[in-house]
Amino acid sequence: MKTSANGTEARSQRREPTRHGPVRLNDLGDQERGVVDLLARGCVDRDIAFALGLSEVTVKCDLARVRRRLGARNRVDIVRLAIIE
């Protein structure tokens, strides 16, 4: 933790790594690609979690990370990008 001028400790903000150019689906990890593939096939979080042996929370976190990395606004954008590539 950092110490501010008045002596109190401030937590540092967690930052995403800076991107150098657009992230493509091929740049995602295997688990993230698997989640996107099943999402594009119409599966819901519970089905994706069961198919990949993950928890539903992990699937939601993976989708949030993919959305940020791809610059997608929502799940529909993720699927659209998956179909295009």
Biotite code that builds the C-alpha atoms (Angstrom):
import biotite.structure as struc

atoms = struc.array([
    struc.Atom([0.000, 0.000, 0.000], chain_id="A", res_id=1, res_name="MET", atom_name="CA", element="C"),
    struc.Atom([1.029, 3.539, -0.634], chain_id="A", res_id=2, res_name="LYS", atom_name="CA", element="C"),
    struc.Atom([1.229, 6.141, 2.097], chain_id="A", res_id=3, res_name="THR", atom_name="CA", element="C"),
    struc.Atom([-0.376, 9.470, 1.285], chain_id="A", res_id=4, res_name="SER", atom_name="CA", element="C"),
    struc.Atom([0.840, 12.923, 2.348], chain_id="A", res_id=5, res_name="ALA", atom_name="CA", element="C"),
    struc.Atom([-1.330, 12.891, 5.476], chain_id="A", res_id=6, res_name="ASN", atom_name="CA", element="C"),
    struc.Atom([0.122, 9.548, 6.596], chain_id="A", res_id=7, res_name="GLY", atom_name="CA", element="C"),
    struc.Atom([-2.857, 7.330, 5.770], chain_id="A", res_id=8, res_name="THR", atom_name="CA", element="C"),
    struc.Atom([-2.464, 4.274, 3.609], chain_id="A", res_id=9, res_name="GLU", atom_name="CA", element="C"),
    struc.Atom([-4.247, 4.201, 0.281], chain_id="A", res_id=10, res_name="ALA", atom_name="CA", element="C"),
    struc.Atom([-4.868, 1.040, -1.686], chain_id="A", res_id=11, res_name="ARG", atom_name="CA", element="C"),
    struc.Atom([-3.433, 1.085, -5.168], chain_id="A", res_id=12, res_name="SER", atom_name="CA", element="C"),
    struc.Atom([-5.915, 0.591, -7.983], chain_id="A", res_id=13, res_name="GLN", atom_name="CA", element="C"),
    struc.Atom([-5.777, -2.677, -9.892], chain_id="A", res_id=14, res_name="ARG", atom_name="CA", element="C"),
    struc.Atom([-5.214, -1.858, -13.533], chain_id="A", res_id=15, res_name="ARG", atom_name="CA", element="C"),
    struc.Atom([-5.692, -3.879, -16.664], chain_id="A", res_id=16, res_name="GLU", atom_name="CA", element="C"),
    struc.Atom([-2.562, -4.231, -18.770], chain_id="A", res_id=17, res_name="PRO", atom_name="CA", element="C"),
    struc.Atom([-2.408, -1.682, -21.548], chain_id="A", res_id=18, res_name="THR", atom_name="CA", element="C"),
    struc.Atom([-3.309, -2.968, -24.975], chain_id="A", res_id=19, res_name="ARG", atom_name="CA", element="C"),
    struc.Atom([-1.158, -2.436, -28.000], chain_id="A", res_id=20, res_name="HIS", atom_name="CA", element="C"),
    struc.Atom([-3.639, -2.869, -30.817], chain_id="A", res_id=21, res_name="GLY", atom_name="CA", element="C"),
    struc.Atom([-6.911, -4.778, -30.879], chain_id="A", res_id=22, res_name="PRO", atom_name="CA", element="C"),
    struc.Atom([-7.236, -8.097, -29.079], chain_id="A", res_id=23, res_name="VAL", atom_name="CA", element="C"),
    struc.Atom([-8.505, -10.927, -31.242], chain_id="A", res_id=24, res_name="ARG", atom_name="CA", element="C"),
    struc.Atom([-10.162, -14.167, -30.214], chain_id="A", res_id=25, res_name="LEU", atom_name="CA", element="C"),
    struc.Atom([-6.921, -16.009, -30.967], chain_id="A", res_id=26, res_name="ASN", atom_name="CA", element="C"),
    struc.Atom([-5.244, -13.872, -28.273], chain_id="A", res_id=27, res_name="ASP", atom_name="CA", element="C"),
    struc.Atom([-7.602, -15.218, -25.596], chain_id="A", res_id=28, res_name="LEU", atom_name="CA", element="C"),
    struc.Atom([-6.678, -18.137, -23.378], chain_id="A", res_id=29, res_name="GLY", atom_name="CA", element="C"),
    struc.Atom([-7.986, -21.647, -24.026], chain_id="A", res_id=30, res_name="ASP", atom_name="CA", element="C"),
    struc.Atom([-10.580, -21.428, -21.249], chain_id="A", res_id=31, res_name="GLN", atom_name="CA", element="C"),
    struc.Atom([-11.807, -18.024, -22.437], chain_id="A", res_id=32, res_name="GLU", atom_name="CA", element="C"),
    struc.Atom([-12.089, -19.295, -26.029], chain_id="A", res_id=33, res_name="ARG", atom_name="CA", element="C"),
    struc.Atom([-14.033, -22.331, -24.800], chain_id="A", res_id=34, res_name="GLY", atom_name="CA", element="C"),
    struc.Atom([-16.463, -20.103, -22.932], chain_id="A", res_id=35, res_name="VAL", atom_name="CA", element="C"),
    struc.Atom([-16.925, -17.851, -25.988], chain_id="A", res_id=36, res_name="VAL", atom_name="CA", element="C"),
    struc.Atom([-17.441, -20.879, -28.261], chain_id="A", res_id=37, res_name="ASP", atom_name="CA", element="C"),
    struc.Atom([-20.204, -22.288, -26.070], chain_id="A", res_id=38, res_name="LEU", atom_name="CA", element="C"),
    struc.Atom([-21.766, -18.841, -25.663], chain_id="A", res_id=39, res_name="LEU", atom_name="CA", element="C"),
    struc.Atom([-21.864, -18.510, -29.465], chain_id="A", res_id=40, res_name="ALA", atom_name="CA", element="C"),
    struc.Atom([-23.607, -21.895, -29.640], chain_id="A", res_id=41, res_name="ARG", atom_name="CA", element="C"),
    struc.Atom([-26.383, -20.513, -27.440], chain_id="A", res_id=42, res_name="GLY", atom_name="CA", element="C"),
    struc.Atom([-25.430, -22.003, -24.079], chain_id="A", res_id=43, res_name="CYS", atom_name="CA", element="C"),
    struc.Atom([-26.250, -20.199, -20.830], chain_id="A", res_id=44, res_name="VAL", atom_name="CA", element="C"),
    struc.Atom([-23.723, -19.751, -18.016], chain_id="A", res_id=45, res_name="ASP", atom_name="CA", element="C"),
    struc.Atom([-24.848, -22.866, -16.147], chain_id="A", res_id=46, res_name="ARG", atom_name="CA", element="C"),
    struc.Atom([-24.481, -25.064, -19.252], chain_id="A", res_id=47, res_name="ASP", atom_name="CA", element="C"),
    struc.Atom([-21.075, -23.559, -20.091], chain_id="A", res_id=48, res_name="ILE", atom_name="CA", element="C"),
    struc.Atom([-19.883, -24.183, -16.536], chain_id="A", res_id=49, res_name="ALA", atom_name="CA", element="C"),
    struc.Atom([-21.058, -27.806, -16.619], chain_id="A", res_id=50, res_name="PHE", atom_name="CA", element="C"),
    struc.Atom([-19.532, -28.488, -20.052], chain_id="A", res_id=51, res_name="ALA", atom_name="CA", element="C"),
    struc.Atom([-16.132, -27.052, -19.094], chain_id="A", res_id=52, res_name="LEU", atom_name="CA", element="C"),
    struc.Atom([-16.063, -28.283, -15.495], chain_id="A", res_id=53, res_name="GLY", atom_name="CA", element="C"),
    struc.Atom([-16.025, -24.749, -14.085], chain_id="A", res_id=54, res_name="LEU", atom_name="CA", element="C"),
    struc.Atom([-18.157, -22.872, -11.593], chain_id="A", res_id=55, res_name="SER", atom_name="CA", element="C"),
    struc.Atom([-20.822, -20.530, -12.857], chain_id="A", res_id=56, res_name="GLU", atom_name="CA", element="C"),
    struc.Atom([-18.991, -17.625, -11.177], chain_id="A", res_id=57, res_name="VAL", atom_name="CA", element="C"),
    struc.Atom([-15.814, -18.472, -13.111], chain_id="A", res_id=58, res_name="THR", atom_name="CA", element="C"),
    struc.Atom([-17.757, -18.418, -16.381], chain_id="A", res_id=59, res_name="VAL", atom_name="CA", element="C"),
    struc.Atom([-19.202, -14.993, -15.537], chain_id="A", res_id=60, res_name="LYS", atom_name="CA", element="C"),
    struc.Atom([-15.727, -13.679, -14.652], chain_id="A", res_id=61, res_name="CYS", atom_name="CA", element="C"),
    struc.Atom([-14.269, -15.086, -17.885], chain_id="A", res_id=62, res_name="ASP", atom_name="CA", element="C"),
    struc.Atom([-17.017, -13.432, -19.932], chain_id="A", res_id=63, res_name="LEU", atom_name="CA", element="C"),
    struc.Atom([-16.479, -10.101, -18.176], chain_id="A", res_id=64, res_name="ALA", atom_name="CA", element="C"),
    struc.Atom([-12.734, -10.315, -18.876], chain_id="A", res_id=65, res_name="ARG", atom_name="CA", element="C"),
    struc.Atom([-13.359, -11.241, -22.531], chain_id="A", res_id=66, res_name="VAL", atom_name="CA", element="C"),
    struc.Atom([-15.821, -8.361, -22.879], chain_id="A", res_id=67, res_name="ARG", atom_name="CA", element="C"),
    struc.Atom([-13.231, -5.897, -21.544], chain_id="A", res_id=68, res_name="ARG", atom_name="CA", element="C"),
    struc.Atom([-10.388, -7.285, -23.651], chain_id="A", res_id=69, res_name="ARG", atom_name="CA", element="C"),
    struc.Atom([-12.394, -7.304, -26.882], chain_id="A", res_id=70, res_name="LEU", atom_name="CA", element="C"),
    struc.Atom([-14.003, -3.944, -26.206], chain_id="A", res_id=71, res_name="GLY", atom_name="CA", element="C"),
    struc.Atom([-17.452, -5.516, -26.452], chain_id="A", res_id=72, res_name="ALA", atom_name="CA", element="C"),
    struc.Atom([-20.433, -3.828, -24.812], chain_id="A", res_id=73, res_name="ARG", atom_name="CA", element="C"),
    struc.Atom([-22.318, -7.033, -24.012], chain_id="A", res_id=74, res_name="ASN", atom_name="CA", element="C"),
    struc.Atom([-22.607, -10.757, -24.730], chain_id="A", res_id=75, res_name="ARG", atom_name="CA", element="C"),
    struc.Atom([-24.193, -10.121, -28.104], chain_id="A", res_id=76, res_name="VAL", atom_name="CA", element="C"),
    struc.Atom([-21.089, -8.189, -29.164], chain_id="A", res_id=77, res_name="ASP", atom_name="CA", element="C"),
    struc.Atom([-18.885, -11.068, -27.995], chain_id="A", res_id=78, res_name="ILE", atom_name="CA", element="C"),
    struc.Atom([-20.881, -13.529, -30.115], chain_id="A", res_id=79, res_name="VAL", atom_name="CA", element="C"),
    struc.Atom([-20.856, -11.151, -33.089], chain_id="A", res_id=80, res_name="ARG", atom_name="CA", element="C"),
    struc.Atom([-17.074, -10.848, -32.877], chain_id="A", res_id=81, res_name="LEU", atom_name="CA", element="C"),
    struc.Atom([-16.754, -14.626, -32.533], chain_id="A", res_id=82, res_name="ALA", atom_name="CA", element="C"),
    struc.Atom([-18.813, -15.197, -35.677], chain_id="A", res_id=83, res_name="ILE", atom_name="CA", element="C"),
    struc.Atom([-16.858, -12.604, -37.660], chain_id="A", res_id=84, res_name="ILE", atom_name="CA", element="C"),
    struc.Atom([-13.519, -14.197, -36.798], chain_id="A", res_id=85, res_name="GLU", atom_name="CA", element="C"),
])
